[in-house]
């Protein structure tokens, strides 16, 4: 598996990727902290309909690291709540 570093925060090994996947599974959300572009962060959560119990898609927010990292806890909470509402509609 080839890893191309875009920033100093990019993954460079398979082990780093697997560690991040474990974090996502445990925490229920993913965060891309400047891995592709320095200064930019994305936070995403899965939308899991009760009918299928499978991840159908995800919702996310992206923005400057200074703003998103400061409000990470609140953003994750809002995203999870919104994902739950969407899942209830489909």
C-alpha positions as a Python dict, from the first residue, in 0.01 Angstrom:
ca = {
    (1, 'X'): (0, 0, 0),
    (2, 'X'): (144, 336, -104),
    (3, 'X'): (99, 643, 114),
    (4, 'X'): (167, 984, -36),
    (5, 'X'): (226, 1245, 232),
    (6, 'X'): (49, 1571, 151),
    (7, 'X'): (133, 1736, 487),
    (8, 'X'): (331, 1643, 796),
    (9, 'X'): (2, 1510, 940),
    (10, 'X'): (-62, 1265, 653),
    (11, 'X'): (-43, 893, 717),
    (12, 'X'): (279, 733, 603),
    (13, 'X'): (218, 373, 714),
    (14, 'X'): (-53, 111, 705),
    (15, 'X'): (-32, 91, 1085),
    (16, 'X'): (-128, 459, 1118),
    (17, 'X'): (-428, 404, 893),
    (18, 'X'): (-541, 97, 1088),
    (19, 'X'): (-501, 285, 1416),
    (20, 'X'): (-721, 564, 1283),
    (21, 'X'): (-984, 316, 1163),
    (22, 'X'): (-993, 166, 1513),
    (23, 'X'): (-1042, 516, 1658),
    (24, 'X'): (-1330, 585, 1418),
    (25, 'X'): (-1502, 259, 1508),
    (26, 'X'): (-1460, 321, 1881),
    (27, 'X'): (-1558, 689, 1884),
    (28, 'X'): (-1825, 682, 1614),
    (29, 'X'): (-1683, 970, 1412),
    (30, 'X'): (-1386, 1049, 1191),
    (31, 'X'): (-1160, 1350, 1192),
    (32, 'X'): (-925, 1450, 913),
    (33, 'X'): (-687, 1680, 1095),
    (34, 'X'): (-484, 1851, 825),
    (35, 'X'): (-393, 1520, 658),
    (36, 'X'): (-457, 1644, 306),
    (37, 'X'): (-426, 2021, 337),
    (38, 'X'): (-252, 2206, 617),
    (39, 'X'): (-492, 2426, 811),
    (40, 'X'): (-805, 2235, 704),
    (41, 'X'): (-1001, 1990, 917),
    (42, 'X'): (-1302, 1769, 840),
    (43, 'X'): (-1523, 1592, 1092),
    (44, 'X'): (-1770, 1328, 973),
    (45, 'X'): (-2022, 1087, 1119),
    (46, 'X'): (-2206, 795, 962),
    (47, 'X'): (-2577, 789, 888),
    (48, 'X'): (-2709, 445, 982),
    (49, 'X'): (-3079, 384, 907),
    (50, 'X'): (-3257, 160, 1156),
    (51, 'X'): (-3402, -45, 872),
    (52, 'X'): (-3066, -161, 735),
    (53, 'X'): (-2829, -101, 1029),
    (54, 'X'): (-2559, -34, 767),
    (55, 'X'): (-2366, 282, 698),
    (56, 'X'): (-2546, 424, 396),
    (57, 'X'): (-2353, 753, 381),
    (58, 'X'): (-2194, 1014, 606),
    (59, 'X'): (-2235, 1382, 680),
    (60, 'X'): (-1945, 1613, 753),
    (61, 'X'): (-1827, 1965, 811),
    (62, 'X'): (-1496, 2109, 696),
    (63, 'X'): (-1320, 2429, 780),
    (64, 'X'): (-1016, 2597, 926),
    (65, 'X'): (-838, 2394, 1191),
    (66, 'X'): (-841, 2685, 1435),
    (67, 'X'): (-1221, 2694, 1443),
    (68, 'X'): (-1309, 2327, 1408),
    (69, 'X'): (-1063, 2192, 1661),
    (70, 'X'): (-1178, 2447, 1921),
    (71, 'X'): (-1539, 2340, 1878),
    (72, 'X'): (-1477, 1972, 1803),
    (73, 'X'): (-1686, 1832, 2089),
    (74, 'X'): (-1989, 2047, 2006),
    (75, 'X'): (-1954, 1983, 1633),
    (76, 'X'): (-1939, 1606, 1682),
    (77, 'X'): (-2244, 1622, 1907),
    (78, 'X'): (-2443, 1824, 1651),
    (79, 'X'): (-2337, 1597, 1365),
    (80, 'X'): (-2436, 1283, 1557),
    (81, 'X'): (-2774, 1434, 1646),
    (82, 'X'): (-2836, 1539, 1285),
    (83, 'X'): (-2726, 1198, 1152),
    (84, 'X'): (-2972, 1034, 1391),
    (85, 'X'): (-3254, 1254, 1263),
    (86, 'X'): (-3167, 1179, 901),
    (87, 'X'): (-3148, 806, 975),
    (88, 'X'): (-3496, 822, 1123),
    (89, 'X'): (-3633, 967, 801),
    (90, 'X'): (-3497, 705, 564),
}
